Amino acid sequence: MAFGPAAGLALVDALTTEPALKGYHLLPSVRGDLLTKLNRFTEASREFERAASLTRNARERELLLGRARSSASSKPAL
């Protein structure tokens, strides 16, 4: 992330069209993390929820849903 979260998000977004990554839960998780860093909390929350729906690991799902709740309750810095 040497060029910042916006550049990272652009790179990750380019990967979303890759068929092999369509059901890969870490892709929306990374998007959620980058969106959080950009103070785009509503979008981040949706991405964490999507990631949680794609994982089969209960602990990971719990963690991702927690991040979704945390993002949903965050407010952009002024």
N, C-alpha and C positions, 0 to 999 in steps of 0.2 A: 504494500500500500504506500509505496514511496511517493506516489502522485496524488494521494488523497482518496477519500471514500467515493467521491463522484467518479473518478477514473476507474476505481475498482468495480463500482456498480455497472459501468458501461461494459467492462470486460465480462462480468458475470452475466449481464443481460444478453450478450452475444452468445453465451453458452446455452441459453434457454431454448434455442431452436434445434439443438443437438438431440436427435431422437434417442440416443443411448442414455441421456440424462433426464428424460421425461419424468420418470418416477423416482428419481434420486432425491431423497429428503434433504440432503445437505445443501443442495442448490438454493432452495427457498430459505433455508436457514442462514446461509451466507448473505443472501439478498436482505433478509431481515436485519442482520447485524450491520450491514452497510447503510441501510435506510435509517437505522437508529442513530448511527454516527452523523447522518445528515439531518437529524431532527425531524424526520418524516415518520412519526410514530404510528399513525393510523395504518399506513402502508406496511410498516415493519410488523405490526401486530398481525395483519392478514398473512404475511409471509411466514411468520412463526407458526401460525395456526395451520397453514398449508403444509409446512414441513412436518408438523406433529401428525397430521392425517396420513402422511406417506410412510412414516417409520413404523416398524413392527416391534420396536424395543420399547417396553412400557416405561422404563426409567427415562429414556430419551424423550418420549412423548410428554411425560410429566415436566421435564425441564423446558421443552419448547413451549408448552402451554403456559408455563410460568413466565417465560420471556414475552409471550403474547400479551398476557395480563399486564405485565410491567410496562410494556410499550404503550398499551392502550391507555394507561393511567398517567403517562408522561406528558409533559407540556414542553413545547419548544422554548429554548433559552431566548431571553429578550436581548 
